[in-house]
Amino acid sequence: MAPYDLLLAGGNVIDVGGGHVGEHDVAIRGGRIAAVAPGLDRRDARQVVDAAGMLVTPGLVDLHTHIQPAASYWGIEPDPVAWRSGVTTWVDAGSAGAHNLEALRLVSRRFEVRVAALLNISGLGLTGRLGECADIETCDVDLAVEAVAANRDLVVGVKVRMDRFTVGAHGLEPLRRALRVAEACQVPVMAHIGYGPPDLADLLPLLRPGDIVTHCASGVASGVLDGGRVDPALVKAYEAGVRFDIGHGAGGFAFDVLEAQMAAGLTPHTVSTDLHARSVHGPVFDLPTTMTKLLAVGMPLGDVVAAATTRPAQALGLPDGTGTLAVGAAADVAVFRLERCRFEVADAHRQRRIATQRLVNEATYVAGRRLPPRWPEPVRPWISLTDAQREALARRERAVRDLLTAPLVEPDGLAEQYPRPRQELEPRQEEAAG
């Protein structure tokens, strides 16, 4: 009996959390990592996949997504993106509050990927585009504490959107309530920053070490840059142990802000997409594209991979082994081509940079099983797209239709699966001879 179900052979492994970097084989048995080492015997595996020349990483962990389709303004289906992007763990950042958390639990059961959630401090969650905290009574601390306590297998933190469109006249109160829930439940808070007020100088001092600022390189948040320089409040928060998360989204990422922060020593701890119905068709597209944008501004490849695997897992206290290829960990694995090329990327404001290398997913495995292709869901009717986006979607559909309506192979590529008996052929052959 072969000791391994699957062997990914000869890939360039980057597994910072598991301590494996370099050319290694990755062996999987029973849905878990069985061995990671050079030169494992291929005869010991039922299936061998040649990964030579490929980049092999732990399954990516996207710290900021919205995956409650049909129950929120922002939600998307994760599986149609996961199979082609390498993201095996999707953290839903506040789509559900205490009122609709059960709906997120129910829908996540049909996903092939792993799901964790940050509970929105507003019981409404993100059923609408804006304003979930407009009625401060929806930010019920006791109800939120009960929801976290009853759903520890799903909820790993608390989410609050801190911009003027969400908090209105309530200022910092939604954040204060989120922190009370987090302190009672011993979980981190993720604070979204955006158009102020409130300003960061008022908001950041309330955060604790281990709490997360998402959209950390926002070009629209009040107080991110002060005269072109990083605001001192950001430096102080970073030094105090507040984690900085990219959270790209439709409007939460600007190259010039990120570059100023990195020049000041504020390299983001985690790289996430804020992937949702308004960003999945651009400017975000997926996590490998977002990671490529970090490569374009000079962040080393190993750090970028760590920021999308082990670091988000550690930030949220996800199950042991998440974001690693440690022996015994769930066999969530991503395989990429690292293309050496000139690749133009853009931020949320169409500022452009050139990447000289690009991550392109080749395969995604969850518990040792390769995820099958999934067709993307239709665009929601309330999502506006540019003419160029609509034309590109139409071209993609036409190309796939053309590919699938053509016969898969020519006649020479077929086999006679059910051969006709010889006795039925012989009389006809004799007649032809006569």
C-alpha positions as CSV (number, residue, x, y, z in Angstrom):
1,M,0.0,0.0,0.0
2,A,1.5,3.4,-1.0
3,P,2.1,5.6,2.0
4,Y,1.1,8.8,0.2
5,D,-2.0,9.7,-1.7
6,L,-0.4,12.5,-3.6
7,L,3.1,13.8,-4.1
8,L,3.8,17.3,-5.4
9,A,7.4,16.7,-6.6
10,G,10.3,19.1,-7.1
11,G,8.6,22.5,-6.5
12,N,10.1,25.6,-5.1
13,V,8.4,25.7,-1.7
14,I,7.9,28.9,0.2
15,D,6.4,27.9,3.6
16,V,7.6,30.4,6.1
17,G,5.3,29.2,8.9
18,G,6.3,25.6,8.5
19,G,10.0,26.3,8.0
20,H,10.3,24.9,4.5
21,V,11.9,27.1,1.9
22,G,13.6,25.7,-1.2
23,E,13.2,22.8,-3.6
24,H,11.1,20.2,-1.8
25,D,8.6,17.5,-2.4
26,V,5.3,17.8,-0.6
27,A,3.6,14.5,0.3
28,I,-0.1,14.2,1.3
29,R,-1.9,11.4,3.0
30,G,-5.5,11.4,4.4
31,G,-6.0,15.0,3.6
32,R,-3.0,16.1,5.7
33,I,0.6,17.0,5.0
34,A,2.6,13.8,5.5
35,A,6.1,14.9,4.6
36,V,8.0,17.9,3.2
37,A,11.5,17.2,2.1
38,P,13.8,16.9,-1.0
39,G,14.0,13.6,-2.8
40,L,11.0,11.8,-1.5
41,D,10.5,8.4,-3.4
42,R,7.9,8.9,-6.1
43,R,7.1,5.1,-5.9
44,D,5.6,5.8,-2.5
45,A,2.7,7.8,-3.9
46,R,-0.5,6.8,-5.7
47,Q,-0.4,10.0,-7.7
48,V,2.6,12.2,-8.6
49,V,2.3,15.7,-9.8
50,D,5.5,17.2,-11.3
51,A,5.9,20.6,-9.8
52,A,9.4,21.3,-11.1
53,G,9.7,25.0,-11.9
54,M,6.6,25.9,-10.0
55,L,6.1,27.8,-6.8
56,V,4.4,25.7,-4.1
57,T,2.9,27.5,-1.0
58,P,0.5,26.8,1.7
59,G,-3.1,27.5,0.7
60,L,-3.5,31.3,0.8
61,V,-5.4,32.9,3.6
62,D,-7.4,36.0,2.6
63,L,-7.9,38.0,5.8
64,H,-10.6,40.3,4.3
65,T,-13.3,39.1,1.9
66,H,-17.1,39.2,1.6
67,I,-18.6,35.8,0.8
68,Q,-22.3,35.9,1.8
69,P,-23.9,35.9,-1.7
70,A,-27.7,36.6,-2.0
71,A,-27.8,37.8,1.6
72,S,-25.7,41.0,1.4
73,Y,-24.9,43.9,-1.0
74,W,-21.3,42.9,-1.2
75,G,-21.1,39.1,-1.1
76,I,-19.7,36.8,-3.8
77,E,-19.3,33.1,-4.2
78,P,-15.8,32.1,-3.2
79,D,-15.4,28.8,-5.1
80,P,-15.3,30.3,-8.6
81,V,-12.3,32.4,-7.5
82,A,-10.7,29.9,-5.2
83,W,-9.9,27.2,-7.7
84,R,-7.9,29.6,-9.9
85,S,-6.3,31.7,-7.2
86,G,-4.9,29.4,-4.5
87,V,-7.0,30.9,-1.7
88,T,-8.2,28.0,0.5
89,T,-9.2,30.0,3.7
90,W,-11.6,32.9,3.2
91,V,-12.2,35.3,6.2
92,D,-15.5,37.1,5.8
93,A,-15.0,40.5,7.2
94,G,-18.3,41.6,8.7
95,S,-20.9,40.6,6.1
96,A,-22.9,39.1,9.0
97,G,-23.8,40.5,12.3
98,A,-25.6,38.8,15.2
99,H,-29.0,39.0,13.3
100,N,-27.8,37.1,10.2
101,L,-24.8,35.1,11.3
102,E,-26.7,31.8,11.0
103,A,-27.3,32.6,7.3
104,L,-23.5,32.9,6.8
105,R,-23.0,29.6,8.6
106,L,-25.6,27.8,6.4
107,V,-24.3,29.1,3.1
108,S,-20.7,28.4,4.0
109,R,-21.5,24.7,4.3
110,R,-21.8,24.3,0.6
111,F,-18.5,26.1,-0.1
112,E,-15.5,23.9,-0.9
113,V,-13.1,26.4,0.8
114,R,-12.7,27.0,4.5
115,V,-14.5,29.9,6.0
116,A,-13.9,32.0,9.1
117,A,-15.8,35.2,10.0
118,L,-15.4,38.5,11.7
119,L,-18.7,39.4,13.3
120,N,-20.0,42.9,12.4
121,I,-20.6,45.0,15.5
122,S,-23.9,45.9,13.9
123,G,-26.4,43.2,14.1
124,L,-27.5,44.0,10.5
125,G,-24.2,43.1,9.0
126,L,-23.6,44.4,5.4
127,T,-27.1,43.7,4.0
128,G,-26.9,47.2,2.5
129,R,-24.1,49.3,0.9
130,L,-23.8,51.8,3.8
131,G,-25.0,52.8,7.2
132,E,-25.2,49.6,9.2
133,C,-24.4,51.6,12.4
134,A,-26.7,54.6,11.6
135,D,-29.0,53.3,14.3
136,I,-26.6,52.8,17.2
137,E,-29.0,50.4,18.9
138,T,-28.1,47.8,16.2
139,C,-24.6,47.7,17.8
140,D,-25.8,45.7,20.8
141,V,-22.8,44.6,22.8
142,D,-24.5,41.8,24.8
143,L,-26.1,40.3,21.7
144,A,-22.7,40.4,19.9
145,V,-20.9,38.7,22.8
146,E,-23.6,36.0,22.8
147,A,-23.1,35.5,19.1
148,V,-19.4,35.1,19.4
149,A,-19.6,32.8,22.3
150,A,-22.1,30.5,20.6
151,N,-20.1,30.4,17.3
152,R,-16.5,30.0,18.3
153,D,-15.9,27.5,15.5
154,L,-16.8,30.2,13.0
155,V,-16.2,33.7,14.5
156,V,-12.6,34.7,15.1
157,G,-12.9,38.5,15.6
158,V,-15.1,41.6,15.4
159,K,-15.4,44.0,12.4
160,V,-16.4,47.6,12.5
161,R,-16.4,50.1,9.6
162,M,-15.2,53.5,10.8
163,D,-16.1,56.0,8.2
164,R,-18.6,58.8,8.1
165,F,-21.0,57.0,5.9
166,T,-21.3,54.2,8.4
167,V,-21.0,55.8,11.9
168,G,-22.7,59.1,11.0
169,A,-23.2,61.2,14.1
170,H,-22.1,58.4,16.4
171,G,-18.3,59.0,15.9
172,L,-16.2,56.6,17.8
173,E,-19.0,54.8,19.6
174,P,-19.3,51.8,17.2
175,L,-15.6,51.2,17.7
176,R,-15.8,51.4,21.4
177,R,-18.6,48.9,21.4
178,A,-16.7,46.6,19.1
179,L,-13.7,46.7,21.5
180,R,-16.0,45.8,24.4
181,V,-17.2,42.7,22.6
182,A,-13.6,41.8,21.6
183,E,-12.3,42.2,25.2
184,A,-15.1,40.1,26.6
185,C,-14.5,37.3,24.0
186,Q,-10.7,37.7,23.8
187,V,-10.6,38.2,20.0
188,P,-9.2,41.0,17.8
189,V,-11.0,43.9,16.2
190,M,-10.6,44.7,12.6
191,A,-11.3,48.4,12.0
192,H,-12.0,49.6,8.4
193,I,-10.8,53.1,7.8
194,G,-12.2,55.4,5.1
195,Y,-13.6,58.9,4.6
196,G,-13.6,60.8,7.8
197,P,-14.6,61.8,10.3
198,P,-13.5,60.1,12.5
199,D,-9.8,60.9,11.9
200,L,-7.1,58.3,12.5
201,A,-5.6,60.4,15.2
202,D,-8.8,59.9,17.2
203,L,-9.4,56.3,16.2
204,L,-6.0,54.6,16.3
205,P,-5.2,55.2,20.0
206,L,-8.2,53.1,21.0
207,L,-6.9,50.0,19.2
208,R,-5.0,47.4,21.2
209,P,-1.9,45.3,20.2
210,G,-3.1,42.6,17.9
211,D,-6.1,44.6,16.6
212,I,-6.1,45.2,12.8
213,V,-6.4,48.3,10.7
214,T,-7.6,47.2,7.2
215,H,-7.2,49.5,4.2
216,C,-4.0,50.6,5.9
217,A,-2.8,52.2,2.6
218,S,-6.0,53.9,1.9
219,G,-5.9,57.0,-0.3
220,V,-9.2,58.3,1.1
221,A,-9.0,57.9,4.9
222,S,-8.6,61.1,6.8
223,G,-5.1,61.4,8.3
224,V,-3.2,58.6,6.6
225,L,-0.7,61.1,5.1
226,D,0.2,64.4,6.6
227,G,1.7,66.7,4.0
228,G,2.9,63.7,2.0
229,R,4.4,62.0,5.1
230,V,3.0,59.3,7.2
231,D,0.9,60.6,10.0
232,P,2.6,60.1,13.5
233,A,-0.6,58.4,14.7
234,L,0.0,55.6,12.3
235,V,3.6,55.2,13.3
236,K,2.6,55.1,17.0
237,A,-0.1,52.5,16.4
238,Y,2.3,50.3,14.3
239,E,5.0,50.5,17.0
240,A,2.3,49.6,19.6
241,G,1.5,46.4,17.9
242,V,-1.5,47.2,15.8
243,R,-1.5,45.1,12.7
244,F,-1.7,46.8,9.3
245,D,-3.7,45.0,6.6
246,I,-3.9,46.0,2.9
247,G,-7.6,45.2,2.4
248,H,-7.4,46.5,-1.3
249,G,-11.1,46.7,-2.2
250,A,-12.7,49.1,-4.6
251,G,-11.3,52.2,-2.9
252,G,-9.0,51.2,-0.1
253,F,-5.5,51.0,-1.6
254,A,-3.2,53.6,-3.0
255,F,0.4,53.0,-4.2
256,D,1.7,56.3,-3.1
257,V,0.4,55.9,0.4
258,L,1.8,52.4,0.6
259,E,5.2,53.5,-0.7
260,A,5.3,56.3,1.9
261,Q,4.5,53.9,4.7
262,M,7.1,51.4,3.6
263,A,9.7,54.1,3.4
264,A,8.8,54.9,7.0
265,G,9.3,51.3,8.0
266,L,5.5,50.5,8.2
267,T,5.5,47.4,6.0
268,P,2.0,45.8,6.0
269,H,1.7,42.7,8.1
270,T,-0.9,41.1,6.0
271,V,-2.0,41.3,2.3
272,S,-5.7,40.8,1.7
273,T,-8.1,41.7,-1.1
274,D,-11.4,43.0,0.4
275,L,-12.8,40.9,-2.5
276,H,-16.5,41.6,-3.1
277,A,-19.1,42.2,-5.8
278,R,-17.7,45.7,-6.6
279,S,-14.0,44.7,-6.7
280,V,-13.9,41.2,-8.1
281,H,-14.0,42.5,-11.7
282,G,-11.4,45.1,-10.9
283,P,-9.4,46.8,-9.5
284,V,-8.7,43.7,-7.2
285,F,-9.5,40.6,-9.3
286,D,-8.0,38.1,-6.8
287,L,-5.3,37.7,-4.1
288,P,-2.4,36.7,-6.5
289,T,-3.0,39.9,-8.4
290,T,-2.9,41.9,-5.1
291,M,0.2,40.1,-4.0
292,T,1.8,41.0,-7.4
293,K,1.1,44.6,-6.6
294,L,3.1,44.3,-3.4
295,L,6.0,42.7,-5.4
296,A,5.8,45.7,-7.8
297,V,6.6,48.1,-4.9
298,G,9.6,46.1,-3.8
299,M,8.3,43.8,-1.1
300,P,10.3,40.5,-1.2
301,L,8.5,37.4,-2.5
302,G,9.0,35.5,0.7
303,D,7.5,38.3,2.8
304,V,4.5,38.6,0.4
305,V,3.8,34.9,0.6
306,A,4.0,35.0,4.4
307,A,1.7,38.0,4.5
308,A,-0.9,35.9,2.7
309,T,-0.5,32.6,4.6
310,T,1.0,32.3,8.1
311,R,0.6,35.9,9.2
312,P,-3.1,36.2,8.7
313,A,-3.6,32.8,10.3
314,Q,-1.6,33.9,13.3
315,A,-3.4,37.3,13.5
316,L,-6.8,35.6,13.9
317,G,-5.7,32.5,15.8
318,L,-6.9,30.2,13.0
319,P,-6.6,26.4,13.6
320,D,-3.0,25.1,14.1
321,G,-1.2,24.6,10.8
322,T,-3.4,27.0,8.8
323,G,-1.2,28.9,6.3
324,T,1.6,26.3,6.6
325,L,2.8,23.0,5.2
326,A,3.7,21.7,8.6
327,V,3.5,17.9,8.9
328,G,0.1,17.1,10.2
329,A,-1.5,20.3,9.0
330,A,-4.5,20.2,6.7
331,A,-3.2,19.7,3.2
332,D,-4.3,23.1,1.8
333,V,-1.8,23.8,-1.0
334,A,-1.4,26.3,-3.8
335,V,0.8,25.8,-6.9
336,F,1.8,28.9,-9.0
337,R,3.8,29.8,-12.0
338,L,6.1,32.7,-11.2
339,E,6.2,34.5,-14.5
340,R,9.1,36.8,-15.1
341,C,7.6,39.5,-17.2
342,R,6.7,43.2,-17.4
343,F,3.2,43.3,-15.9
344,E,1.3,46.6,-15.3
345,V,-0.9,46.8,-12.2
346,A,-3.1,49.6,-10.9
347,D,-4.4,50.6,-7.5
348,A,-7.9,51.7,-6.6
349,H,-7.2,55.2,-8.1
350,R,-5.7,53.9,-11.4
351,Q,-2.1,54.8,-10.3
352,R,0.1,52.3,-12.1
353,R,3.2,50.4,-11.3
354,I,5.2,47.8,-13.2
355,A,5.8,44.3,-11.7
356,T,8.7,42.3,-13.0
357,Q,7.2,39.0,-11.8
358,R,3.7,37.8,-11.5
359,L,2.0,35.0,-9.6
360,V,-0.3,32.8,-11.7
361,N,-2.2,30.0,-10.1
362,E,-1.9,26.5,-11.6
363,A,-3.7,24.4,-9.0
364,T,-5.4,24.7,-5.6
365,Y,-5.8,21.9,-3.1
366,V,-8.1,21.8,-0.1
367,A,-7.5,18.8,2.3
368,G,-5.4,17.2,-0.5
369,R,-8.2,17.5,-3.1
370,R,-7.7,19.6,-6.2
371,L,-10.5,22.1,-6.5
372,P,-12.4,21.7,-9.8
373,P,-13.2,24.6,-12.1
374,R,-16.3,26.8,-11.3
375,W,-18.0,29.2,-13.5
376,P,-18.3,32.8,-12.0
377,E,-21.7,33.9,-10.9
378,P,-23.6,36.6,-12.8
379,V,-23.0,40.3,-12.0
380,R,-25.5,41.5,-9.4
381,P,-27.9,44.1,-10.9
382,W,-26.9,46.8,-8.5
383,I,-23.2,46.6,-9.4
384,S,-22.1,49.2,-11.9
385,L,-19.4,48.2,-14.5
386,T,-17.5,50.2,-17.0
387,D,-18.1,49.5,-20.7
388,A,-14.7,48.0,-20.9
389,Q,-15.5,45.6,-18.0
390,R,-18.8,44.6,-19.6
391,E,-17.1,44.0,-23.0
392,A,-14.4,41.9,-21.3
393,L,-17.0,39.7,-19.5
394,A,-18.8,39.2,-22.8
395,R,-15.5,38.2,-24.6
396,R,-14.7,35.8,-21.8
397,E,-18.2,34.2,-22.1
398,R,-17.9,33.9,-25.8
399,A,-14.4,32.4,-25.6
400,V,-15.6,29.8,-23.1
401,R,-18.7,29.0,-25.1
402,D,-16.6,28.5,-28.3
403,L,-14.2,26.3,-26.4
404,L,-16.9,24.1,-24.9
405,T,-19.1,23.8,-28.0
406,A,-16.3,22.6,-30.2
407,P,-15.7,18.8,-30.1
408,L,-13.1,18.0,-27.5
409,V,-10.9,16.0,-29.9
410,E,-10.8,14.9,-33.5
411,P,-11.9,11.4,-34.5
412,D,-8.3,10.1,-34.3
413,G,-8.3,11.1,-30.6
414,L,-11.2,8.7,-29.8
415,A,-11.2,5.1,-28.7
416,E,-13.8,2.4,-29.6
417,Q,-15.1,1.9,-26.1
418,Y,-17.5,-0.9,-27.0
419,P,-16.0,-2.9,-29.9
420,R,-18.4,-4.7,-32.1
421,P,-18.3,-8.5,-32.0
422,R,-16.1,-10.1,-34.7
423,Q,-18.8,-12.4,-35.9
424,E,-20.9,-9.5,-37.0
425,L,-18.2,-8.2,-39.2
426,E,-16.9,-11.4,-40.9
427,P,-19.9,-12.1,-43.2
428,R,-19.8,-8.6,-44.7
429,Q,-16.1,-9.0,-45.2
430,E,-16.7,-12.2,-47.1
431,E,-19.4,-10.6,-49.3
432,A,-17.0,-7.8,-50.2
433,A,-14.4,-10.3,-51.2
434,G,-16.8,-12.2,-53.5
